[in-house]
């Protein structure tokens, strides 16, 4: 089969590799669409999480590896112990790699497994014609949801999971700092949880229509000061909850002063280097910092929201490329024109 194999910095090669064989508790999936995540872009240009010298703590794998973890497809084969699925069914999956035996796995919080990994980082991923996943992490794609739409569900699930961790948002004011797909996932998570108002903060105009046409506010910080805007918008009350969705020192610094006393800051961004935290400003008003890691069963919720018409997945897809063109039309395009895109999909099988 054809696959995008990561060998190192800016070294992703489209190669022919063997079709994987599912283990006893796994499903082989024929991939139709795959999404390029911010993590995948990080792997392309660094820093990277793919093991290069020391094998992964759970899988024992290291580079070269097939990358990618957001996808949709159909069941192609079942492991000997797998029941309940039939070949040809439309599915997607949570790409978490977990031990199943640690305290967090046993309590259902496998997204923070002691040996956590992900397909595309700790084992072969979905930028390929086929991949294998654990059967207990497979989700059926609901009737009426296309393969193309389902490929966007994974990052939306991240926003829904983070919102579950925040707790009750009914009637509250929310600020989302970062207008990429993770920020948009947080926007939908908060909005569908009953937030009174959701303000999304970015640095370009490309995302404004998606936010405003779906009931949110959008602020371009190149035009207006965030602190002053939030003061006016909230009648001096500030935000009950602030999501950090970009993973930079600058965006983290924006979050703390616009969070009200006693409010909550939910950090979702992945930081390339450890940030400094303004503990005095955080502490003086007993603001809380929470963190979120991927998702658990929220992939099913994201698919349901798409099926119900509560999330328009199609408008989040800004470009499609073929697997052969992944490097130039996908990764390099994101490096040069990231603000113009929400989600670039790879069309692999039809």
Helices and strands as residue ranges (DSSP letters): E 2-8, E 11-16, E 26-35, H 38-45, E 65-66, E 70-78, E 90-93, E 96-97, H 103-106, G 110-112, E 117-118, E 130-134, G 135-137, E 138-140, H 147-150, H 153-166, E 173-177, H 181-192, E 197-202, H 208-212, E 217-220, H 226-233, E 239-244, H 249-257, E 259-267, H 279-284, E 288-291, H 298-307, G 313-316, E 317-322, G 323-325, I 326-331, H 332-337, G 338-340, E 343-347
